[in-house]
Structure formats: structure tokens, C-alpha cells
Amino acid sequence: MHEIDTEKGTLNARVAVIPGATDRQEVYLLPGDHAGSTAAMANADSVFEDIPVPLLRLNDSGAVTACNRLVREIFGGEDVSGRMAWDLVDGLGRSVRDWLQEAFEGRTRRQAVVLRAKGVSPEVYLQVTLTKVVEDGVASLVAILTDATELKTLEAQFVQSQKMQA
């Protein structure tokens, strides 16, 4: 926790610095009350829950340790915490386990990968970007999900159109 001076006074915030592309870094300030306090943890959980982007947190074995409201909406209202990532999505051309392992080891560039959500009807494709974070000496992956269903539908239509022209 760090104290940050603002126009309205001092703000206690947790600072997360994530390496970005080239020499850039992304800095996130997550508001909190007191380091380690129950109120601070509840506030951090509330912030995670209300972020307007579907987010998952994965541990080093590939299990979901946290998901926010928008992720639950994608998976039909189901809380996917505790489930393995490869039980939620299918890789398009490669193993999800291998992809996650490479991300934990830092062997992948931070780029989006399109995956198909399992057990979701109608079919949903997700563009997933992974970021490795280390908090209190424990590494995890944060997955940012974006709905890519329309993109995949247009791609399929384009391929079909190309076949018809040929």
C-alpha cells in the first residue's frame, strides 16, 4: 500500500506495475483503506468485481482463483472459480495448458489469442490476453477477455465467400 496525494487529500492505494511492450510499463492504482485490513480486501474485491472488462486470475497450475461479474455472464452466470482454464476454453490449434505454461515462464509475447468458450450456447469466441503478475512473491496470470464471436463469424463468412468465388 502506498499513500498518494490527490486534490481531495491522501489516498491509500495498492500499486501494480506491469511490463508493457518495448520499454513501457503499465501502472495501476487500486484503492484501499489499510494494507491487510478486512475493509481494504473487501474494497479490492469490489473494484475487481466492478471493472467493466471480463477478468480472470489463474494460479500456476491453471486453476481460476478469481473471476469478475462479466466473466460469470459469459459463462451463463456460473462462478468459474476453482475450475481449470482448459475446462473453460478450447485452444484453436494449440494446447491451452502449453500456452499458460509458456506465459508463466515468460516465453510468450503479450498478445491476444482467440479461444472458444466451452459449454456456452450459442457458440462464443474469446480474445484472451495474459499478463503475469507477482504479488507477495506469488506469481499468477491475469486474463483479459474480449468477445470475438462477431469477428470469427465475419472471418467464416469471408472464407466461405472466397470458396464460392474460387
C-alpha positions in Angstrom: 0.0 0.0 0.0 1.2 3.5 -0.8 -0.1 6.9 0.2 -0.8 9.1 -2.9 -1.5 12.8 -2.6 -4.6 13.9 -4.6 -6.7 17.0 -5.0 -9.1 15.6 -2.3 -6.4 14.6 0.1 -4.4 11.4 0.7 -5.4 8.2 -0.9 -4.2 4.8 0.2 -3.7 2.6 -2.9 -2.1 -0.7 -3.9 0.3 0.0 -6.9 0.7 -2.7 -9.6 3.4 -2.2 -12.2 3.2 -4.5 -15.3 5.8 -4.5 -18.0 4.4 -3.4 -21.3 5.5 -3.5 -24.9 9.1 -2.2 -25.6 10.3 -0.1 -22.7 6.9 0.9 -21.5 5.2 -0.1 -18.2 1.5 0.0 -17.2 0.8 1.3 -13.7 -2.4 0.5 -12.0 -3.6 2.1 -8.7 -6.2 0.0 -6.8 -7.8 2.0 -4.0 -7.7 0.5 -0.5 -8.1 1.5 3.2 -5.3 -0.1 5.1 -2.9 -2.7 4.0 -4.1 -6.1 5.0 -7.3 -4.9 6.6 -10.6 -6.6 6.0 -12.1 -3.3 4.7 -9.2 -3.0 2.2 -9.6 -6.5 1.0 -13.4 -6.0 0.6 -12.7 -2.8 -1.4 -10.2 -4.5 -3.6 -12.7 -7.3 -4.3 -15.3 -4.7 -5.1 -13.0 -3.0 -7.5 -12.2 -6.3 -9.3 -15.9 -7.2 -9.4 -17.0 -3.9 -11.0 -14.2 -3.4 -13.6 -16.0 -3.1 -16.9 -13.8 -5.7 -18.5 -14.1 -9.5 -18.1 -11.1 -10.6 -15.9 -9.8 -13.9 -14.6 -6.9 -14.7 -12.3 -5.2 -18.0 -12.8 -2.7 -19.7 -10.5 0.4 -21.6 -11.7 -1.5 -24.8 -12.1 -4.0 -23.2 -14.4 -6.9 -23.0 -11.9 -9.1 -19.9 -11.8 -8.6 -18.2 -8.5 -10.9 -15.2 -9.2 -13.3 -14.0 -11.8 -15.5 -10.9 -12.0 -19.2 -10.4 -12.9 -18.6 -10.1 -16.6 -16.8 -13.4 -16.8 -19.7 -15.1 -15.0 -22.1 -13.5 -17.6 -20.1 -15.1 -20.4 -20.4 -18.5 -18.8 -24.1 -18.3 -18.2 -24.0 -16.8 -14.7 -21.8 -19.6 -13.4 -18.9 -18.8 -11.0 -15.9 -20.5 -12.7 -13.6 -20.1 -9.7 -11.7 -23.3 -8.9 -12.1 -24.7 -12.4 -9.2 -25.3 -14.7 -8.7 -22.9 -17.6 -8.7 -25.7 -20.2 -12.1 -26.9 -18.9 -13.5 -23.4 -19.8 -11.9 -22.8 -23.2 -10.5 -24.7 -26.2 -7.4 -23.6 -27.9 -7.7 -23.1 -31.7 -4.7 -25.0 -32.9 -2.7 -25.4 -29.7 -3.0 -26.7 -26.2 -4.3 -24.2 -23.6 -2.1 -25.9 -20.9 1.1 -25.3 -23.0 0.1 -21.6 -23.7 -0.4 -21.0 -20.0 2.8 -22.7 -19.0 4.7 -20.5 -21.6 3.1 -17.4 -20.2 4.1 -18.3 -16.6 7.7 -18.9 -17.8 7.7 -15.6 -19.7 8.3 -17.3 -23.0 5.4 -15.6 -24.8 4.8 -12.1 -26.0 1.8 -10.5 -24.5 -0.6 -10.8 -27.5 -4.2 -11.8 -27.8 -5.1 -15.4 -28.6 -8.6 -16.4 -29.8 -10.2 -19.3 -27.9 -13.6 -20.9 -28.0 -15.6 -21.0 -24.8 -16.7 -24.5 -23.8 -20.3 -25.3 -22.8 -21.7 -21.9 -23.9 -24.6 -21.7 -26.3 -24.7 -20.1 -28.8 -21.0 -20.5 -29.6 -18.8 -17.8 -28.1 -15.2 -17.0 -29.1 -13.0 -15.0 -26.7 -9.9 -13.0 -27.5 -7.7 -13.6 -24.4 -4.6 -11.6 -23.3 -2.5 -12.8 -20.4 -0.4 -10.8 -18.1 1.9 -12.3 -15.4 1.7 -10.5 -12.1 3.7 -11.2 -8.9 2.1 -10.3 -5.6 3.7 -11.0 -2.3 6.2 -13.3 -4.1 3.4 -15.4 -5.7 3.0 -15.4 -9.5 -0.3 -15.6 -11.2 -1.8 -14.7 -14.6 -4.5 -12.1 -15.2 -6.5 -12.9 -18.3 -8.4 -10.1 -20.0 -11.2 -11.5 -22.1 -12.9 -9.8 -25.1 -15.8 -11.2 -27.1 -14.5 -12.1 -30.5 -17.6 -14.0 -31.7 -18.6 -11.4 -34.3 -15.0 -11.3 -35.6 -14.9 -15.1 -36.0 -18.4 -15.1 -37.7 -17.2 -12.5 -40.2 -14.0 -14.5 -40.8 -16.0 -17.6 -41.5 -18.3 -15.7 -43.9 -15.2 -14.3 -45.7 -13.7 -17.8 -46.1 -17.0 -19.1 -47.4 -17.1 -16.2 -49.9 -13.6 -17.0 -51.1 -14.5 -20.6 -51.6 -17.6 -19.6 -53.6 -15.6 -17.3 -55.8 -13.0 -20.0 -56.5 
